Amino acid sequence: MGEALGKRLRAYRKLKNLTQQELADLLGISIAIVGGIERGTREPSKDVLARISRILGVTEEELRGQEM
């Protein structure tokens, strides 16, 4: 999942015109965690992934690259 998820997260975040800091603030996590997820060096927890998908308006499957 890692790097591919990170690339999709970055693309969806930019489509929403959000900075990493703004997304981190909305999630209640640090910018370092958001950056790590985008670089593929961190895996988001299920809870964080669910919150990211809600904020960005995409499904968790879309973030994972598993569109149905």
N, C-alpha and C positions, 0 to 999 in steps of 0.2 A: 504494500500500500504506500508507504513512505514518500518517496520522491514524487511519484505520480499524483498522489493525493495533494501534496504540497503545491504542485504546479496548478492543479485545478482550483485549490483554495485561493491561491494568489490571483488567478484569472477571475474567479467569481467575486472576490473582494474588490478588485479594481473595477469590475463592471458596476458595482454598487458605490463606487467613488469613496471607498473607505481606506484609510491608512491602516497600517498594522496597529498603531496605537489606538485608533478609534475602535477597531474590532476588539482589541484586548480589553479596552474599557467596557464595551458592551458585554463582553463575556465574563468580566470580573477576574481576568488572569493577566499575567505580565506580558509585555511586548516580546520578551525573550522567548516565551512559550509559543506565541504566534509565529515568530520568526523561525523557531526550531521546527515547527510543524511544516511551514512553507519550504524550508530547506530539506525536509525529509529526515532530520536527525531526531525528531520526537514524534511519537504516536499520540494522538489525542485520545482521551478517555471516551467511552461511549457517551457520557453525559456532555462533554465538551463538543464532540462531533454533532450530537443532536442539536445543541444550542447554536453551533455555527450554521448548520443547515437552515434552522429557523430564521436566523438573522439575515442570511444571504438569500433566502427564498428558493432554495434548491433542496432536493431530497438527499438523504445520506447516501443513497445509491449513486446519485450523480456525482457527489464529492468523491466517492470511492471509484468511480468509473464503471459502475455496474448498472447503467441505465436499463430499464426494463421496457 
